[in-house]
Amino acid sequence: MTQQGARHVPVLFDVVMDFLNVRPDGTYVDCTLGLAGHAEGIMRRLGPGGRLIGFDRDSEALELARGRLDRVREEMGNKAPRVELIGEAFSRIEEYVAPASADGILADFGVSSLQLDEARRGFGFQADGPLDMRMDTRMGPDAGQVVNEMSERELANLIYEYGEERRSRTVARAIVRGRPIKTTAQLARIVKSTAPPMKFGQIHPATRTFQALRISVNRELDEIRALFEAAPKLLKPSGRLVVISFHSLEDRIAKDSFREGAGQGIWSILTKKPVTAGEEEIQRNPRSRSAKLRAAEKQGLGTRD
Ligand SMILES: C[S@@+](CC[C@H](N)C(=O)[O-])C[C@H]1O[C@@H](n2cnc3c(N)ncnc32)[C@H](O)[C@@H]1O
């Protein structure tokens, strides 16, 4: 399959469906619709009494997801479930999902291939674009403001904390000297100039800096913490939370939140170790290489009705 084809392949699809164990009459929340690959899978497993609630704070992703799910609805006819799509951050989930009403919640964190591939969104450095990186373009500041306005010290801390970049001080110094920085390619060049020559198979030296900026601009870790805070309130007893993370900062929050919740009698953990993609999936869809899936079931009296 081509990269273009891989764009539409949701990560760990079968594993997600197994853990969600969709009941036809149930209520399921997809916190990160993206291209709606997982959402379509959930929708097809629901019946007319079922309900799918989907979030994406990226309005372009939301419209693409809407188009795809509308086509599925047409195909399913009167067997289609109710679908509601919400163009907000999933940290606002409690405003839209009633307490103890959900049978399953899914979150596939991170950026979509759509965001990465569109140079004008400014997420990647493979193609040149403006330094933006906002998933929700109604919010600020964008990556350009962060890069051009933060103090050197703040930048170094941000790149260290969110990029886990040991050379953060050197990178921050080069960024401040290179200002004003307008494009992703310019930033990538500046960061690369501070690094030793790349060896074969190494990640690009700007990868960690870009990750740090993206996490900061989109407050990604706060979003994830808010979801773990809300999910136990929104799930029915035996309802499940399934999350897929793409880097260690995200996975650490998932791992610690589940572990802590298990200690408090909130969660029963279903994945002792995170589930990762097999070789075949990685070949087909390189994005799945760093994916780690964790799932847990809400403990409590009673069964799902
Ligand atoms: C990795 S993609 C999801 C792919 C999707 N599972 C599929 O099957 O196509 C992540 C999506 O979640 C959205 N997203 C990330 N963080 C979000 C948040 N905190 N609130 C709402 N949407 C978010 C992004 O805009 C992106 O479209």
The ligand as a Tripos MOL2 file, in Angstrom:
@<TRIPOS>MOLECULE
LIG
   27    29     1     0     0
SMALL
NO_CHARGES

@<TRIPOS>ATOM
      1 C1         -4.3370   10.2260   15.3940 C.3       1 LIG1
      2 S1         -5.6930   11.0930   14.8040 S.3       1 LIG1
      3 C2         -7.0430    9.9920   14.9950 C.3       1 LIG1
      4 C3         -7.2210    9.0180   13.8790 C.3       1 LIG1
      5 C4         -8.5150    8.2510   13.9520 C.3       1 LIG1
      6 N1         -8.5600    7.3550   15.0830 N.3       1 LIG1
      7 C5         -8.8260    7.5110   12.6730 C.2       1 LIG1
      8 O1         -9.2490    6.3510   12.7450 O.co2     1 LIG1
      9 O2         -8.6760    8.0990   11.5990 O.co2     1 LIG1
     10 C6         -5.9660   12.2230   16.0950 C.3       1 LIG1
     11 C7         -7.0740   13.2350   15.8560 C.3       1 LIG1
     12 O3         -7.4930   13.6850   17.1160 O.3       1 LIG1
     13 C8         -7.6110   15.0710   17.1210 C.3       1 LIG1
     14 N2         -7.2760   15.4980   18.4810 N.ar      1 LIG1
     15 C9         -6.0710   15.3940   19.0950 C.ar      1 LIG1
     16 N3         -6.1570   15.8640   20.3360 N.ar      1 LIG1
     17 C10        -7.4460   16.2660   20.5170 C.ar      1 LIG1
     18 C11        -8.1520   16.8380   21.6050 C.ar      1 LIG1
     19 N4         -7.5420   17.0950   22.7540 N.pl3     1 LIG1
     20 N5         -9.4660   17.1080   21.4570 N.ar      1 LIG1
     21 C12       -10.1090   16.8340   20.2840 C.ar      1 LIG1
     22 N6         -9.4790   16.3080   19.2080 N.ar      1 LIG1
     23 C13        -8.1630   16.0250   19.3230 C.ar      1 LIG1
     24 C14        -6.6530   15.5780   16.0790 C.3       1 LIG1
     25 O4         -7.1120   16.8020   15.5560 O.3       1 LIG1
     26 C15        -6.6650   14.4430   15.0560 C.3       1 LIG1
     27 O5         -7.5880   14.6950   14.0300 O.3       1 LIG1
@<TRIPOS>BOND
     1     1     2 1
     2     2     3 1
     3     2    10 1
     4     3     4 1
     5     4     5 1
     6     5     6 1
     7     5     7 1
     8     7     8 2
     9     7     9 1
    10    10    11 1
    11    11    12 1
    12    11    26 1
    13    12    13 1
    14    13    14 1
    15    13    24 1
    16    14    15 ar
    17    14    23 ar
    18    15    16 ar
    19    16    17 ar
    20    17    18 ar
    21    17    23 ar
    22    18    19 1
    23    18    20 ar
    24    20    21 ar
    25    21    22 ar
    26    22    23 ar
    27    24    25 1
    28    24    26 1
    29    26    27 1
@<TRIPOS>SUBSTRUCTURE
     1 LIG1         1 GROUP 0 **** ****
